[in-house]
Amino acid sequence: MTLLDKRAFYLFEVSSCGGIRAAAEHLHINPSVVSRQAPSVRMSVAPSDTLFL
């Protein structure tokens, strides 16, 4: 799994679980790990802020 794949997976889990804390609990990791990945995925997918307005 590449780094971008892992970040996208975390973002998917956040969406599926309804939040960062729930996703982290589901993945058995610290919520800060998940929350740090979201901006990275966002910049990889859409460098401008137009996608997330």
C-alpha positions as CSV (number, residue, x, y, z in Angstrom):
1,M,0.0,0.0,0.0
2,T,1.5,3.4,-1.0
3,L,1.4,6.4,1.2
4,L,-1.3,8.0,-0.9
5,D,-3.3,4.7,-0.7
6,K,-3.0,4.7,3.1
7,R,-4.1,8.4,3.3
8,A,-7.1,7.7,1.0
9,F,-8.0,4.7,3.1
10,Y,-8.0,6.8,6.3
11,L,-10.2,9.4,4.6
12,F,-12.6,6.7,3.5
13,E,-12.8,5.3,7.0
14,V,-13.5,8.8,8.4
15,S,-16.3,9.1,5.8
16,S,-17.7,5.6,6.6
17,C,-17.4,5.9,10.4
18,G,-18.7,9.5,10.5
19,G,-15.7,11.1,12.1
20,I,-12.0,11.0,12.9
21,R,-12.4,9.6,16.4
22,A,-14.7,6.8,15.3
23,A,-12.4,5.9,12.3
24,A,-9.4,5.8,14.6
25,E,-11.2,3.5,17.0
26,H,-12.3,1.3,14.2
27,L,-8.7,1.2,12.9
28,H,-7.2,0.8,16.4
29,I,-5.0,3.8,16.0
30,N,-4.6,7.2,17.6
31,P,-7.0,9.9,16.2
32,S,-4.1,12.3,15.6
33,V,-2.7,9.8,13.0
34,V,-5.9,10.0,11.1
35,S,-6.4,13.7,11.4
36,R,-2.9,14.4,10.1
37,Q,-3.6,12.5,6.9
38,A,-6.7,14.3,5.8
39,P,-4.9,17.6,4.7
40,S,-2.3,15.5,2.8
41,V,-4.9,13.6,0.8
42,R,-6.7,16.9,0.1
43,M,-3.6,18.5,-1.3
44,S,-2.8,15.4,-3.4
45,V,-6.3,15.2,-4.9
46,A,-7.1,18.9,-5.2
47,P,-4.3,21.4,-4.7
48,S,-6.8,24.3,-4.8
49,D,-9.5,24.7,-2.1
50,T,-12.3,24.6,-4.6
51,L,-13.1,20.9,-4.0
52,F,-13.8,21.3,-0.3
53,L,-15.8,24.5,-0.1
